Amino acid sequence: MRKLFIIKTLLCFLLLVSLPSGDFLAAGGKGNYPWPIKAPFAIGNLYHTVLTEPYPYFHHGVDLLARPFTNVYSVSDGDAQLFLDPDDTNHRSGVVVYEDNGLVWLYLHLKPSSITTKLDWMSNRRARVKRGELLGIVAGQIPTFPHLHLELWNYHRPVNPMLYLKPLKDTKKPEIGRIHFYKNNSDERMKPGTAGLPVLYGDVDIVAEVRDWIPPSPYTLTPYRIDYRVEPLDEDSEARGFRNRPYRFDTLPGLDKLPMPRNYWGIDPYLLELKGKVFSIFKFSSDSQTYSHFTRRKRRYFYILTNSMKGKISEEKGYWNTDRKRRGKAVYPDGRYRITVSAYDYAGNKGEKSVDVLVENEESSSESDD
Ligand SMILES: [Zn+2]
């Protein structure tokens, strides 16, 4: 018996260790936790979806759209405790479940009176719950968007629950919409020239509209990973292309640099810090709006791809330096280039789109030399 327990514990440990670092795209997801709501449910927001209300911030949970009063079950064994927001303006009542392995699950927007009577409202003592045990029902106070907000914490930091939950069936690939070019860190668009191709010069921000769906959710969602590459098109070009993997949303940007909150009531400091990063990743401007309101199903997400180099995010330093010189020679000589953007979802579906551009720097620099 004891041997079996040790083996089981070891297996669980190995599984958990392999989870965040493994390549989920190749495997199409490895998570083994059951979903807390039995079908049908739909994903309304992902872990890294940017929401603009009441201010732009990264959502650090997963929203499961379900009818009001739908049963919510614990995805794990653990010690459960009531989660009560004293103001409850956002109906943030629910249950916290502490697993023995350090993972903590947070189930929010439960109808307070439905929460299991095991949890004592007066003493707020913890009580043991089993995987699959009923915790409560989805509240009906948010009529436009009844949902369960599910969060996962590991060693006092929020982590991406999508990597731990069983993979969802999803055959719809991410879609890449328009690809824009801006002067670095500005709203100045680089417009098409006489050849019909966008004319790029100086420090360029590449901005791509990327969206995804997980059927049957009607909500446009954000992808899991975005890559892009730049290749010279002219046959005699001496330029070498490059690749960048700017965003992979296992962690929220900048999260590692923040002090740990003391408890799960300390979530808001995260929101306040992370909302500062939103504008480094997402482009908001008059013709490229990102709508993320609960009542709006068609939301648009414009990512500033150049503002991140392998996950290091900087609005100031991030750009494609098209007039970069090495030993007096242009690294990207004037000519045609192809930019290809790839986006992946959790199931490994890949969407791709290319756009050709014209780099034109030489003329302006020779003018200044005269
Ligand atoms: Zn939520």
Boltz pocket constraint, residues with backbone or C-beta under 6 A from the ligand:
constraints:
  - pocket:
      binder: B
      contacts: [[A, 45], [A, 59], [A, 61], [A, 62], [A, 63], [A, 148], [A, 149], [A, 150]]
      max_distance: 6.0
